[in-house]
């Protein structure tokens, strides 16, 4: 195992300089070019800081707690956990994850993580919503994931819901669609309100205008098929922006029953990039990918910056499909999602 002394010898600096750099305490103490040389040397030699020694020195365990509400059991949202885990590992932390089913066992799970001495917590929700952080977490560093603090004080990260809708609607406009329907969600959700608003803004900015008759809000169930069929018959849309990929199913089904071809006669854009739907429909569904990995990565970096009291400006962010926002973004930090082109939009 490579030691600090070996890194110091190869980099031509003192062991104390290596210690300052590897423990992120070099700002104002070590010249930038020397610090960079130390980091490159450490990487070349495969040096890894000793977390036990570090915890004894700093009174930190280098353990993060990740508390999820069903996120751990939601297939496509597992990217949140992967992103947080990757960021934690890169910055010398490990992560303990617990999944709760609501208030019944949340307090117990938080208590367990506290007994492990975690340095801070990520608190994730299954879908973007306003939430109250449990009282048991208010004495520790906390970052919300896919949620917004009801009091607007706790750092959080979420998708940019308005831009999701604007990008999707603008893609339909670019394809020549002028009667663009919105297949929304009838459940009360932040995403529903903001996506409908983004859809409206895109239409008005394009000079098309918002038409309430082209908007329906449905559940993911059989009655949605009848409502979409009535919309086809009544309004004859040529484009569809769907709240999520699942709500594109009745559009595909109704189109087939009417002898229309998706991607040729009508255009459809969904949200999620849910692999089971977006890649198995024929033609494959053009969709806006939610930034699960990016939200997890940002949240872990933000939490570690709070724990360590530093900016992490010296830590480059990974190249991801959606750009990861700065850690000092206003609350909530919003990630501009990426539209994934497939086959359901007329070319």
C-alpha positions in Angstrom: 0.0 0.0 0.0 1.3 3.4 -1.0 2.2 5.7 1.8 2.2 9.5 2.2 6.0 9.3 2.5 6.3 7.6 -0.9 4.0 10.3 -2.5 6.1 13.0 -0.9 9.4 11.5 -2.1 8.2 11.2 -5.7 6.5 14.7 -5.8 9.5 16.3 -4.2 7.6 17.8 -1.2 7.3 17.2 2.5 5.0 14.7 4.1 3.1 17.5 5.8 2.4 19.1 2.3 1.0 15.8 1.1 -1.1 15.6 4.2 -2.5 19.1 3.6 -3.3 18.3 0.0 -4.8 14.9 0.5 -7.0 16.1 3.4 -8.2 19.1 1.3 -6.6 21.7 3.7 -4.1 23.1 1.1 -6.1 26.3 0.2 -3.9 29.3 1.2 -1.2 27.0 2.5 0.2 25.2 -0.6 0.8 26.7 -4.0 -1.8 25.6 -6.6 0.8 24.1 -9.0 2.4 22.1 -6.1 -1.0 20.9 -4.9 -1.8 19.7 -8.4 1.5 17.9 -8.7 0.8 16.1 -5.4 -2.6 15.0 -6.5 -1.3 13.7 -9.8 1.5 11.8 -8.1 -0.9 10.3 -5.6 -3.2 9.2 -8.4 -0.3 7.6 -10.3 0.9 5.7 -7.3 -2.6 4.6 -6.3 -2.5 6.3 -3.0 -5.7 6.2 -0.9 -6.2 8.1 2.4 -6.7 5.9 5.5 -10.3 6.7 6.6 -9.7 5.3 10.1 -6.8 7.6 10.7 -8.7 10.5 9.2 -11.7 9.9 11.5 -9.5 9.8 14.6 -8.0 13.1 13.5 -11.2 14.9 12.5 -13.8 13.3 14.7 -15.7 12.4 11.5 -16.6 8.8 10.5 -16.7 9.5 6.7 -20.0 7.7 6.6 -23.1 9.2 4.9 -26.7 8.2 5.6 -29.1 7.9 2.6 -32.8 7.7 3.6 -35.2 7.0 0.9 -39.0 6.7 0.6 -39.5 3.8 -1.8 -36.6 5.1 -3.9 -34.6 2.0 -3.3 -37.4 -0.2 -4.6 -38.2 2.0 -7.7 -36.4 0.5 -10.7 -35.4 3.6 -12.6 -34.8 5.8 -9.5 -32.0 3.5 -8.3 -29.7 5.9 -10.3 -30.1 8.3 -7.4 -28.4 5.9 -5.1 -25.7 5.0 -7.7 -24.9 8.7 -8.2 -24.6 9.4 -4.5 -22.5 6.3 -4.0 -20.1 7.2 -6.8 -19.6 10.7 -5.4 -19.2 9.5 -1.8 -16.6 6.9 -2.9 -14.7 9.4 -4.9 -14.5 11.8 -2.0 -13.4 9.1 0.5 -16.8 8.4 2.1 -19.0 5.3 2.4 -22.8 5.4 2.3 -25.4 3.5 4.4 -28.8 3.3 2.7 -32.2 2.7 4.4 -35.6 2.6 2.7 -38.7 3.6 4.7 -42.4 3.1 4.0 -43.4 6.3 5.7 -43.5 7.6 9.2 -44.0 4.2 10.8 -40.4 3.2 10.7 -38.6 6.3 9.6 -37.6 7.4 13.1 -36.2 3.9 13.9 -34.1 3.9 10.7 -32.7 7.4 11.4 -31.8 6.3 14.9 -29.9 3.3 13.5 -27.9 5.5 11.2 -27.1 7.9 14.0 -25.7 5.0 16.1 -23.3 4.4 13.3 -22.1 8.0 13.7 -22.9 9.2 10.2 -21.6 12.6 9.4 -24.7 13.8 7.5 -27.9 12.6 5.7 -29.4 12.6 2.3 -33.2 12.5 2.4 -34.8 11.3 -0.8 -38.4 11.2 -2.0 -40.0 8.9 -4.6 -41.1 11.9 -6.8 -40.5 15.6 -6.7 -42.5 17.1 -3.8 -42.4 19.7 -1.0 -41.6 18.0 2.2 -40.8 18.6 5.9 -37.5 17.2 7.2 -38.0 14.9 10.2 -37.2 16.6 13.5 -34.6 13.8 14.2 -32.5 15.1 11.3 -32.5 18.8 12.2 -29.3 18.6 14.3 -27.3 17.2 11.4 -26.2 18.3 7.9 -29.0 17.3 5.5 -29.6 17.5 1.7 -32.9 16.8 0.1 -33.0 14.7 -3.1 -35.9 15.0 -5.6 -37.7 17.2 -3.0 -37.9 20.8 -1.8 -37.9 21.9 1.9 -41.2 23.4 2.9 -39.4 26.2 4.7 -36.9 26.8 1.8 -33.8 26.5 4.0 -32.4 23.1 3.5 -30.3 22.5 0.3 -32.1 20.4 -2.2 -31.9 19.2 -5.8 -34.6 18.4 -8.3 -35.3 18.2 -12.0 -36.1 21.5 -13.8 -39.7 20.6 -14.4 -40.6 23.6 -16.4 -37.7 23.0 -18.8 -38.7 19.4 -19.2 -42.0 20.5 -20.6 -40.6 23.3 -22.7 -38.0 21.1 -24.3 -40.6 18.4 -25.0 -43.2 20.8 -26.4 -40.6 22.6 -28.5 -39.4 19.4 -30.0 -43.0 18.7 -31.1 -43.3 22.3 -32.5 -40.0 21.7 -34.4 -41.6 18.6 -35.9 -44.4 20.8 -37.3 -47.0 20.0 -34.7 -49.6 22.7 -34.1 -52.3 21.0 -32.2 -50.2 19.7 -29.3 -52.1 17.9 -26.5 -50.9 17.5 -22.9 -51.7 14.2 -21.3 -51.2 15.2 -17.6 -51.4 13.6 -14.2 -54.6 13.9 -12.2 -52.7 13.4 -8.9 -51.5 16.6 -7.0 -47.8 16.8 -7.7 -45.2 19.6 -8.1 -44.2 18.1 -11.4 -47.7 18.1 -12.8 -48.2 21.8 -12.1 -44.8 22.9 -13.4 -44.9 20.6 -16.5 -48.3 22.0 -17.5 -46.8 25.5 -17.0 -43.8 24.8 -19.2 -46.1 23.3 -21.9 -48.1 26.5 -21.8 -45.1 28.8 -22.0 -43.6 26.9 -24.9 -46.9 27.2 -26.9 -47.3 30.9 -26.2 -43.6 31.6 -27.0 -44.1 29.9 -30.3 -47.2 32.0 -31.1 -49.5 29.0 -31.0 -51.4 29.7 -27.8 -52.6 27.5 -25.0 -55.9 25.7 -25.5 -57.5 24.1 -22.5 -59.4 21.7 -24.7 -56.1 20.0 -25.6 -55.3 19.2 -22.0 -56.5 16.2 -20.0 -55.3 14.9 -16.7 -55.5 11.1 -16.2 -54.3 8.3 -13.9 -52.3 5.3 -15.1 -55.3 3.1 -15.5 -57.8 1.8 -18.0 -60.2 4.8 -18.0 -57.3 6.9 -19.3 -57.6 5.0 -22.6 -61.2 6.2 -23.0 -60.3 9.8 -22.1 -57.5 9.9 -24.7 -59.8 8.3 -27.3 -62.3 11.1 -26.7 -59.5 13.7 -27.0 -58.5 12.2 -30.4 -62.1 12.3 -31.7 -62.8 15.7 -30.3 -59.7 17.7 -31.0 -57.7 15.7 -33.6 -54.2 16.5 -32.0 -51.1 16.0 -34.1 -48.6 16.0 -31.2 -48.7 14.7 -27.6 -46.6 15.7 -24.7 -47.2 13.1 -21.9 -46.5 13.7 -18.2 -44.5 10.5 -18.1 -43.7 7.6 -20.4 -46.5 5.5 -18.9 -49.1 8.0 -20.0 -48.0 7.6 -23.6 -49.4 4.1 -23.7 -53.1 5.2 -24.3 -51.8 7.5 -27.0 -50.1 4.6 -28.8 -53.1 2.4 -28.3 -55.6 4.9 -29.6 -53.4 5.8 -32.6 -53.2 2.1 -33.6 -57.0 1.7 -33.3 -57.5 4.8 -35.6 -55.0 3.5 -38.1 -52.5 6.2 -37.3 -48.7 5.6 -37.1 -46.8 7.1 -34.2 -43.7 8.9 -35.7 -45.4 9.4 -39.0 -49.0 10.6 -38.6 -48.6 11.9 -35.0 -45.7 12.7 -32.7 -45.3 11.7 -29.0 -42.8 12.8 -26.3 -42.8 11.3 -22.8 -40.8 11.9 -19.6 -38.7 9.4 -17.6 -36.8 7.4 -20.2 -38.3 4.4 -18.4 -36.5 1.5 -20.2 -39.4 -0.9 -19.9 -41.6 1.6 -21.8 -39.4 3.8 -23.9 -37.4 1.0 -25.4 -40.1 -1.6 -25.9 -42.8 0.5 -27.5 -42.8 0.4 -31.3 -41.7 2.9 -32.5 -39.4 3.7 -29.6 -40.5 6.6 -27.5 -38.7 10.0 -27.6 -38.5 11.0 -24.0 -36.9 13.4 -21.5 -34.6 11.5 -19.2 -35.0 12.4 -15.5 -31.5 13.1 -13.9 -31.6 10.5 -11.1 -27.8 9.8 -11.2 -27.0 13.5 -11.4 -29.3 14.4 -8.5 -27.6 11.7 -6.3 -24.1 12.8 -7.3 -24.9 16.5 -6.6 -26.6 15.7 -3.3 -23.6 13.7 -2.0 -21.1 16.3 -3.1 -23.2 19.1 -1.5 -23.5 17.1 1.7 -19.8 16.5 1.9 -19.1 20.2 1.2 -21.3 21.0 4.2 -19.7 18.4 6.4 -16.1 19.6 5.5 -16.9 23.3 5.3 -15.4 23.7 1.9 -16.5 24.4 -1.7 -15.2 21.3 -3.5 -14.2 23.6 -6.4 -11.1 21.5 -6.8 -13.1 18.4 -7.4 -14.1 18.1 -11.1 -17.7 16.9 -11.8 -18.1 13.8 -14.0 -19.3 14.1 -17.6 -23.0 13.2 -17.3 -25.9 13.2 -19.7 -27.4 16.2 -17.9 -25.0 18.9 -16.6 -24.6 18.8 -12.8 -25.3 22.4 -11.4 -22.8 24.2 -9.1 -22.9 23.3 -5.5 -23.7 26.9 -4.5 -26.9 27.0 -6.7 -29.9 28.7 -5.1 -32.3 26.4 -3.2 -33.6 24.2 -4.9 -30.8 23.4 -7.3 -32.5 22.4 -10.6 -31.0 20.1 -13.2 -31.8 20.7 -16.9 -32.8 17.3 -18.2 -31.9 15.8 -21.5 -34.3 14.9 -24.3 -33.5 11.5 -25.7 -34.3 11.3 -29.4 -35.8 8.0 -30.6 -38.5 7.3 -33.2 -41.9 8.7 -32.0 -41.5 12.2 -33.4 -42.1 12.9 -37.1 -38.8 13.7 -38.9 
